[in-house]
Amino acid sequence: MELGKLSKILKNNDIVLAIGLVIIVVMMVIPIPAPFLDLLLTVNISLAVVILLVCLYTQEPLDYSSFPTVLLIATLFRLGLNVSSTRLILLNGQAGNVISSFGEFVVGGNYVVGAVIFCILVLINFMVITGGATRVAEVSARFTLDKMPGKQLSIDADLNSGLINEDQAKERRKKLERETDFYGTMDGASKFVKGDATAGIVITVINIVGGLIIGVIQLHMDITQALGTYTILTVGDGLVSQIPALLISTATGLIVSRASGKDESLSVDIKNEMFSDPRVLGVVAGLLGFMGIVPGMPTIPFLTIAAVAGFLAFKKAQEKQEVIQAAEVQAQEQAQQDKLGKKEKRAKATRESVMELLNVDTIEIEVGYRLVQLLNVEMGGDLLERIAQIRRQTALDLGIILPSIRVRDNLQLSPNSYQIKLKGVPLETGDVYPERYLAMTAGDPVGNLSINGIHAIEPAFGLPALWIEAKDKDLAEMSGYTVVSASAVISTHITEVIKKCASEILSRYDVQQLIDNLKKEVSEDYVNDIMKDISIADVQIVMQNLLKEGVAVRDLKTILETISLQAKTVGKQPQFLTEHVRVALSRNICKQNLSDTGELFVITLSPDIEQTIAKGVSPDGQSVSLDPSFTKRMIEQMNLELEKAITATGNQPVILCQAPIRYLFRRLIETPYPQIAVMSYAELNPSVKVRPLGMIKLS
């Protein structure tokens, strides 16, 4: 029973690690017997060998991501052993068989030789290996952090261009984050190794001085006897500590100097990179053979190594020739197969190539050949980065995740043209000049401006503009113009197209992903309970209705709760569900329609217009039948009121009406006024200050 409990404890890595750390700390405070110290010293040497071999066979530094923590624990363990051995040496004049063996056998009982060997090991460890590993860790951490923004942009560019999907991009970002954390941690962890080497020197000096004082003064030894006894023990202790320290320092140097991205272990890389070229081995063999026959030189060592190098060169040359012959034979066979099976391959490829043509990207941008430089980061192009920002900003503003936006060149377009496609159909086009800037203004410019340029219309908002040269940019800005680059013009145009077409972009798959994400953030049982009475299609239609009027769907939790609740009372009619969701999102709707002054400017409908529209509603509530002359007069009055309101405030007002007719009135005016927001009185938030600017009436 007791053995079973012990086995369970040993299988729990967390418990074993915690017990080990406690033992290390206790070693520094409580004396431990010499036999137990021998066991721990053996464990220390074994642990150092294991760490060295793991670092040697690790293919990438990230494969041993726990190394900084292991380095700290190993250093702390070694210092604890130093404290325990020092206590035994000074108290008892002996510290177990391991230290005595190193002191007597390794250095032959001669404390002078032992001291020299110890000093050499300390110098090698402290000045060469530890110093080099620390420097490499610092440089690796610095360059890794410097390269992080570029690598992040590269991931975003590959994602936007369709080379990788969301999961692959997420995995690459996670690896990049782990790499940055690893090298940053190694920069600090390497200081442990350096400090441990310094502590080893100090502890050795303290042991020798303390041993002499205790031996001569307390134990009344002869100074020669005391020096021999305590120096041999101290040197043995130092060697027992420095050998594992040297191994771990070497492991640190290996792990931080290991180039990432390798597919083989270090030994395989060294073999392939250093001893695979027969020309190199042949030159070495010839040089060593010549030195072996020079009078006065040791003939046997040089000729022996020359023979080994010559044999390796001969074998490598044979292997290389065999590889070349095998490649030639394979190439001939492949050529024959291509010649015999050309018709079969052509027939087989026909169906696959046709199937590829059926794939349609949701959003696609095609550019003329002069605009390709906007996609090249090395040439200063930032369009791909801006597209990545558009995807992030759309998620914040509208609450939807855009699919990857594919960008490709199209030689059929004019050189400076681009076109935006939605589901394979060209939607909008524009012309930009990569080497110029677009200067535009909504009113008269400040001061007198005399700049030559290419007259144009800004594609997103239709403002008059001028394509100017780079040298005139500062003058245009000082004169009151808004000056933007060609990439900014295209990205702004894309953003506006996405806002107008957000309801078409949102697919059922996108809705499913948003709901799955909500399950992770809130609770899977909670979301499943909400979705019990409604379907993904119900949610998609409501979200599309909201996006069609520019209402963000980021608050998915409120949307689902409202749809689920109202579906049980008013049914699953999308129009009614949408209106109830709008009321639930009233705070957000009011906020996005506020003016620059923080007020909500509104134009109301007169009661007679509202009554006329209400009487014309069909029985199913989906359409309205009105006299054309009534509709014409209402639109004319609406034009006058909107013009007066915009002139007076400089802001576009909201049309305010009763809740039962809001949806139908919006459908009446959505063709002539797609950007005008229509709200019901039920959607007004009590905290919003409403400022009426007029009323649409027929008399």
Summary of the structure (lengths in Angstrom):
residues: 699
radius of gyration: 39.5
end to end distance: 97.5
largest distance: 125.7
contacts: 2138
relative contact order: 0.05
helix: 68%
strand: 9%
